[in-house]
Amino acid sequence: MNAHHKLGLIGAMLSTAVSAVGATAAGAVLIMTLMLSEALAATCFASPQQAYASLLAQEAAQLQARTQTVVNINRAGEGELVSLHGIGSSKAQAIILYREMFGGFQTVDDLVKVKGIGQKTIEKNRARISVQDE
């Protein structure tokens, strides 16, 4: 959508708002419309290649954040636990259930007591798992 088309849409929306609700509410609509327009403009790229490169960079940053975060298995919720390699939703829920039934883990290796989690999973994640707040 080019700038002229956006301005035309904004003008049409403002005109409709003024006739429907009056000038004061129309001002609020204009502010919201400009904010929306700004948000849309922030996602525009000169080419599909730039858009794709931006998406790849965002994905890489998110992956890096997930892979560098240390997860305290005695406090982590399902969302944090699934960030660990080999831990999906059902295993994360099993960890939480184990914790609730038997108390916190004393060591990282105690994680093998949870059904479905083996030594290989622990080794893949050892650098990212803790049993206490750091």
Secondary structure, 3 states (H helix, E strand, C coil): CCHHHHHHHHHHHHHHHHHHHCHHHHHHHHHHHHHHHHHHHHCCCCCHHHHHHHHHHHHHHHHHHHHHCCEECCCCCHHHHCCCCCCCHHHHHHHHHHHHHHCCCCCHHHHHHCCCCCHHHHHHHHHHEECCCC
